Amino acid sequence: MTSPDTASSTLDRTVPLLGQPLEALTAWMVAQGQPAYRGKQLHNWLYQKGVRSLADISVFPKAWRAEVAEVPVGRSQIHHRSVAPDGTVKYLLRQSDGQMIEAVGIPTAKRLTVCVSSQVGCPMACDFCATGKGGFVRNLDIHEIVDQVLTVQTDFGQRVSHIVFMGMGEPLLNLENVVAAVRCLNQDVGIGQRAITISTVGIPGRINRLAQHNLQVTLAVSLHASNQRLRSQLIPSADGYPLKPLLADCRDYVYQTGRRVSFEYILLAGLNDTPAHAEELAQHLRGFQSHVNLIPYNPISEVDYQRPNDARIRAFQKQLQDRNVAVSIRFSRGLEKDAACGQLRASQVS
Ligand code: SAH
């Protein structure tokens, strides 16, 4: 009935349970000699109650709980937690191998958004981003991504409504785990795919691969420049994936998925925020089913870029609006605690 591979993995007591769908959890319970209905209970306790150890699942027989108390559920430890004045909470989470990542909980009137990491560190080395300055360590596993959402949900005591893959790492370099985590967050945790955004700086071939997964998520592309020369200056990987093919792949994504693409554009004073840049950007996006998010630069210590003043930011926005580009300004939350876009570096702040 089951292949030898499945049989051995269902018996395995070292693979974290988090991230697995109901069928796999049920098969695992049955392989442990438990009745199948306990799979549903395990699923509910993992994803809805956020249990951290099988020993705490009170509906399971006591003796058996003691026997499986050491089976890894796949939850992280909150190593540090800091709250910004605007209510944004930044978590430093310790993984089972000791590696640290950051997740951010961002509450607004009706929403609770979680900004999740997809990698420990990041290999892309964008010049304006703190994560890139620290280098790359490894990809996150499926359960390590799902855990971030459950951790924020439990800590806030409130259901998470939105997820953005805008924490540490480049999601499309960890595409299979990110897609599996999205499916789990959707089917097992119960978060709508349309409330999930995957942000990428662009990896050749991967936007297309993401489209083939047929998810209803929003794709956000970190553009940050209106021409190839400037983009290469800010983003080293842009040399290997020029603006033209990147934008062509984005158009294909819209065509294949019927979903609008968002473009993120950091505003760096004097560098990419002039009227000529706005004009150039509008030209690229003419007739493109898209939305531009302007992100005023959030300072990091290693580089001395400047955030434009408010008048300049508004003028840039107005110029795009006048050219019929859908555009909003994202004033980042959590700035005071280094929890804003581009400031995540897995370090402790006061
Ligand atoms: N690697 C992915 C997701 C992580 S970053 C990506 O590049 O899209 C999430 C967003 O924050 C990206 O648009 C990123 O370029 C932006 N960002 C990075 N550093 C920033 C900074 N110092 N100020 C404002 N936004 C920043």
Boltz pocket constraint, residues with backbone or C-beta under 6 A from the ligand:
constraints:
  - pocket:
      binder: B
      contacts: [[A, 126], [A, 128], [A, 129], [A, 130], [A, 165], [A, 166], [A, 167], [A, 168], [A, 169], [A, 170], [A, 171], [A, 199], [A, 200], [A, 201], [A, 220], [A, 221], [A, 222], [A, 264], [A, 266], [A, 295], [A, 296], [A, 297], [A, 298], [A, 299], [A, 300], [A, 341], [A, 342], [A, 343]]
      max_distance: 6.0
